[in-house]
Amino acid sequence: MSAVSAVPWVILSAGVDFATFEQQVQIACQSGASGFLGGRAIWKESVSMNAAERQAFLTTTGTERLQRLTAIADQYARPWTDFYTPPAAVEKWFESYAEQ
């Protein structure tokens, strides 16, 4: 995919279980992905929990999962700057933003 893509790409979780998504993120990032877009793979178990359980899950397990995925991306992902030059930081950039 990276060989034919002229733009950065990421892998989506598509609601798979976390262990599967973690493996997919590593393989994708090692193969040229610029990162991941994860939702349900990180938090889906929390949907059926009561508010207190959900809060505990998200602040522990959810956070740990996101940290693990981020560590993989930090180690293996292809930077988006391989595709684009970052824009120069300009004071009051927002004044001309709508014109772009």
N, C-alpha and C positions, 0 to 999 in steps of 0.2 A: 504494500500500500504506500509506503514512504517513497518508493522509487517513482511512482506516478503522481504523487500528490505535490502540488505546487504551494500548498498552504499547510500550516500546522494541523495536526489531527489529535484527537483524544479518544480514549475508550469509554464507553458508557456502561453503567452497571446493569441496566435492563432488569433490575430486580432479582438477579441471581443471589445465592447465598454468599455470605462474606468470604468464606474460604475460597470459593471459586473465583470471586471477583479479585481477590488479592493476587491469585496466580495469574489471572488475565491481565491485571495491571502490570505485573512484572514482565510478562512476556511482551505485551504491547510496548511498554516503555523501552525495553531492550531492543525492540524492533523498529524504533523510530517515532513512537507516539510522543506528543508534547505534554502528556498528563492524563488525567482521568476526570470523569464527571460521574460522581457517585451519589446516589440517593438511598433508595430502598435497601441496597446491599449493606449500607451502614446502619440504618435505623429501623428497618421494617418490623423487627420483633416487638418494638415498643408500642406499636399501634394497638395491640390488644391489652396493654397494661393500664392500670389505673394511673392517675396523675403522679402520685409519689413514686411508684415503680418506674414510670416513664422518665421522670426527672433523674432518678438514680442511674438508670440504664444509659441515658444520653450523656450524662456527665462523666460516666466511667467507661463503659464498653464503647459507646458511640465515639467518644473522644479518642480512646485508644485505637480504634479502627481507623479513624481519620489520620491519626499520627503515623500509623504503620503504612498507610497508602502514600502519605506525603513523603515519608522517608524513601520509599521505593521510587517515587517520581523524582525526588531530589537526586538520587543516585543514578538513575538510568534515563530519565526522560530527555528528549531533544528540546532545547530551548526554542521558544517562538522567535527569538532574535536570529536564529539560523535562516528564517524566512523573511523577516522584516527588520528594517532599521528602526530602533526606537525613536519616537519623535523627540525633538529637543524640548527641554523644560523651559517654558516661556511664561513669564509673569502675566497674569490675566488672560491665560489661554482660553478661558471660558467665553470671553467676549466674541471670539471668532468661531467658536465651536459649531454653532448652528449653521454657519455658512458652508461647512464642509460637506 
